[in-house]
Amino acid sequence: MDNYILIVDDEARMRKLIKDFLTSKGHSILEAKDGEEALQVFEENKPKIKLILLDVMMPKLDGWSVLRQIRQTSQIPIIMLTARGEEQDELFGFELGVDEYISKPFSPKILVARVEAILKRTKTNTKEVKDYSGIKIDKEGRSIEVDGKILELSLREYELLVYLVENKNIALSRDKILNNVWNYDYYGDSRTIDSHIKKIRHKLGKKGKYIKTIRGVGYKFEL
């Protein structure tokens, strides 16, 4: 079964531009021209779609609405495309579970690089499940289980928690976390990390206490 990338944008020219660059790298593409069509295409092709490129400003249903509905049933990686570059919009997107955020206009080559980086990170051959005081990390399945329950984590939340856990007892600065988890030169506010940590702690429940805030530095995972 082919793995598909779903491109959702109301501008046909933009869809074609992205599609041309991705297909030249061997990726299979599905398209949707508005939010309603995006949800329909996603439901009909859910098993084979591996990533979604989702525009924010669209007719019928905007990108935020589409994102909310998809996140109710799926943690598929989602890259938001937007003409807005405001920091508050970006933080809002991460709160809703966006994995990546790219402002228009963007370099198609950079977009392809980020798409391929995310797809690469969602594939792993590590078949080991590690247990950290009841927090079980399965890298092959890209899942984290707490007290027998699978956590519903976005890709970025998953990678951040794994990074903290695998560096347990080490105080990690926000800059170091950005460089290692976000994987590129991120120019936004470090509050992005704080927002993700807040959500992860909530999802971990009582075990959220293992993520310590190191004042003036960043965070540390400590059992």
Secondary structure, 3 states (H helix, E strand, C coil): CCCEEEEECCCHHHHHHHHHHHHCCCCEEEEECCHHHHHHHHHHHHHHEEEEEEECCCCCCCHHHHHHHHHCCCCCCEEEEECCCCHHHHHHHHHHCCCEEEECCCCHHHHHHHHHHHHHHHCCCCCCEEEECCEEEECCCCEEEECCEECCCCHHHHHHHHHHHHCCCCCEEHHHHHHHHHCCCCCCCCHHHHHHHHHHHHHHHHHHHHEEEECCCEEEECC
